[in-house]
């Protein structure tokens, strides 16, 4: 079963690069931010909150802070609207995703 092998390979690669320490919802948030960045689409904190999948605003903010503390994302001010906080994956996150992709 390719699906089981793929899931096992992903889990092994995540363990090798520290991503496994994040809870599943926080991992999903990281993947959402990475996908938006890959598509060159701006993603805001409010976009993550409006998904209504990752919990209340305090829970979402806590999960985002975990990602910041782990060095996977950073918050940036939007040049067009200073009230908006944009989310960007870091070079560390890009490196980890590349290593995980290579492992697969």
C-alpha positions as CSV (number, residue, x, y, z in Angstrom):
1,X,0.0,0.0,0.0
2,X,1.7,3.1,-1.2
3,X,-0.4,5.4,1.0
4,X,0.9,3.7,4.2
5,X,4.5,3.8,2.9
6,X,4.1,7.5,2.1
7,X,2.7,8.3,5.5
8,X,5.5,6.4,7.2
9,X,8.1,8.1,5.1
10,X,6.6,11.5,5.9
11,X,6.5,10.8,9.6
12,X,10.1,9.6,9.6
13,X,11.3,12.7,7.7
14,X,9.3,14.9,10.1
15,X,11.0,13.3,13.1
16,X,14.4,13.7,11.5
17,X,13.9,17.5,11.1
18,X,11.9,18.4,14.3
19,X,8.5,18.9,12.6
20,X,7.1,16.0,14.6
21,X,7.3,18.1,17.8
22,X,4.4,20.3,16.5
23,X,0.9,19.2,17.2
24,X,-1.1,18.2,14.0
25,X,-3.1,21.5,13.9
26,X,0.1,23.5,14.1
27,X,1.7,21.4,11.3
28,X,-1.4,22.1,9.2
29,X,-1.1,25.8,9.8
30,X,2.6,25.7,8.8
31,X,1.6,23.8,5.6
32,X,-1.1,26.3,4.8
33,X,1.4,29.2,5.2
34,X,4.0,27.4,3.1
35,X,1.4,26.6,0.3
36,X,0.3,30.3,0.2
37,X,4.0,31.4,0.1
38,X,4.7,28.9,-2.7
39,X,1.8,30.3,-4.7
40,X,3.1,33.8,-4.0
41,X,-0.2,34.7,-2.2
42,X,-0.2,36.9,0.8
43,X,-1.5,35.2,3.9
44,X,-2.5,37.0,7.0
45,X,-3.2,36.0,10.6
46,X,-6.9,36.7,9.9
47,X,-6.8,34.2,7.0
48,X,-5.7,31.4,9.3
49,X,-8.3,32.4,11.9
50,X,-11.1,32.6,9.3
51,X,-10.5,29.0,8.3
52,X,-12.4,28.1,11.6
53,X,-10.4,24.8,11.7
54,X,-7.6,25.6,14.0
55,X,-9.5,26.9,17.0
56,X,-10.3,30.2,18.6
57,X,-8.2,33.3,18.0
58,X,-6.1,32.8,21.2
59,X,-5.4,29.2,20.1
60,X,-4.4,30.3,16.6
61,X,-2.2,33.0,18.0
62,X,-0.6,30.5,20.4
63,X,0.1,28.1,17.5
64,X,1.5,30.8,15.4
65,X,3.8,31.8,18.2
66,X,5.1,28.2,18.5
67,X,6.0,28.4,14.8
68,X,7.8,31.7,15.3
69,X,9.6,30.3,18.3
70,X,10.6,27.2,16.4
71,X,12.0,29.4,13.6
72,X,9.6,28.1,10.9
73,X,7.7,31.3,10.3
74,X,8.0,35.1,10.8
75,X,5.5,37.9,11.0
76,X,5.9,40.8,8.6
77,X,4.2,44.1,8.3
78,X,2.3,44.5,5.0
79,X,3.8,47.4,3.0
80,X,0.4,48.2,1.6
81,X,-1.5,48.3,4.9
82,X,0.5,48.6,8.2
83,X,-2.5,47.2,10.2
84,X,-2.0,43.8,8.5
85,X,0.4,41.2,9.7
86,X,1.6,38.8,7.0
87,X,2.9,35.4,7.6
88,X,6.0,34.1,5.8
89,X,7.9,30.8,6.1
90,X,11.6,31.2,6.9
91,X,14.6,29.8,5.1
92,X,14.8,27.2,7.9
93,X,11.3,26.0,7.0
94,X,12.1,25.9,3.3
95,X,15.2,23.9,4.0
96,X,13.2,21.4,6.2
97,X,10.6,21.0,3.5
98,X,13.2,20.4,0.8
99,X,14.9,17.8,3.0
100,X,11.6,16.1,3.7
101,X,10.7,16.1,0.0
102,X,14.1,14.6,-0.8
103,X,13.6,11.9,1.8
104,X,10.4,10.9,0.0
